[in-house]
Amino acid sequence: MYNGILLLNKEPGFTSHDAVAKLRGILRFRRIGHAGTLDPMAQGLLVMLLGKATRASEYASGAEKEYIADFILGVETDTQDTTGNVLAEAPVDVTETQLRQALSSFEGGYDQVPPMYSAIQKDGVRLYDLARKGKEVERESRFIALPLLELLSFEAPRGKLRVRCSKGTYIRTLCHDLGQRLGCGGAMSALTRVQAGDFSLENALTLGEVEQLTKEGALQQHILPVDRLFASLPAVTLTEEGAKRARNGAHAAQKHLLTGEIPPVDSLCRVYTPEGKFLMTGKGGLLDMGPPAIFCHKIFGE
């Protein structure tokens, strides 16, 4: 049985769901999920969660992501990337200076309207299901953070961007919106995820490499521990009694701490056994408005 994180270098041409199915076939193990979907045309880092690590999918999906995105100006498609049907074409008379000025208006973040070809639900129906029927509905914009937006190259009509962004960002929509800002239209032509939280593409394995390592019985050494997902959280270590209470869902008070401090109310921490094994994520709270304590958030250890 596998428990932990496997960094996968997804190839273009299949969905993140397909990647899960392929990995299940290789590992002959069903409890597999992923953090942060990649479109079929996209490639790069896909953080796979194995075993008890699947309990952390919501937390892991919220991490900042970094991408290298190729775009082409002068074309608009229904999917906002070059896999879609062309809706409009226009001549491109854009200088690099004009492009940089347009990009500067997106720096830091902006209110982005999600594309119709997305998994977002509207009245219980996926937007892409409506789009495939030729329907378009109003979508609410939402602020997406762009702490890094860098132009890597540009030779009209094609260019390349490095983008670091918050959860929920659609890079193809950014390319589309950039084209709109320039007045000529634009679409994403390629996308590679190079970073997700603290995880990097350079440490990821292809499906072929995973299959080979599995046959050799050497995959385990490439599976990262679950607590790597929570590296930014403060750590506490419990006594034997405290660890026993935590496993049973009870709170751990100050007297149950070996090291670390009880976090503020509603703040998370990493909780370890006296032997140094990761046990759970804990949440700070108060006992009947009295002394502070750690309450179980999600258990990952035995």
QUIBELKA-V126414 format. One line per field, one symbol per residue. ss: DSSP state (H for helix, E for strand, L for the rest). phi: phi as a letter, one per 20 degrees, with the letter a starting at -180 (. if undefined). psi: psi as a letter, one per 20 degrees, with the letter a starting at -180 (. if undefined). A space follows every 50 residues. Layout:
ss->???
phi->???
psi->???
This chain:
ss->LLLEEEEEEELLLLLHHHHHHHHHHHHLLLLEEEELLLLLLLEEEEEEEE HHHHHHHHHHHLLLEEEEEEEEELEEELLLELLLLEEEELLLLLLHHHHH HHHHLLLEEEEEELLLLLLLEELLEEHHHHHHLLLLLLLLEEEEEELEEE EEEEELLEEEEEEEELLLLLHHHHHHHHHHHHLLLEEEEEEEEEEELLEE HHHLELHHHHHHHHHHLLHHHHLELHHHHHLLLLEEEELHHHHHHHHLLL LEEHHHEEELLLLLELLEEEEELLLLLEEEEEEEEELLLLLEEEEEEEEL LL
phi->.dcqddedefefobefffffffffffelbeeccbdnfdfgfecofceedd mffffdgffffeffdccdceccenbccfemcfeeefdbcbfdccefffff fffffegnpaedegffebefeclndfffffffeneccfcffbfdecfbbc eeabbgedbccdcdbegnedfffgfffffffencnabfdabcedbbmeec ffdedffffffffffemdfgfdeefgfffdgeefdcdefgfffffffene fdegfeeecncffggmeebedcfgenefdaedcfacelmdffbddfdbed ee
psi->pppbppopnpqqirrhghhggghhhgilphmparooqpqhiqrbpooppp cihhijggghhiqqqpqppqrpqjqprhijrjiapphqqqqomprhghgh gghhiiphrropoqqhmrjqqoljpphhhghijjqprpqpqqpppmipop ohqpopjqrpqppprrqjpohhhggghghghijirqqpiqpppiqocjqq hijqqrhghggghghikjhhiipqqhihhkhiqqqqpqrggghggghjjr rpahijpgqrqprrpjqqrppqrhijppgrpqpqaqolkcqqrpqpfpph a.
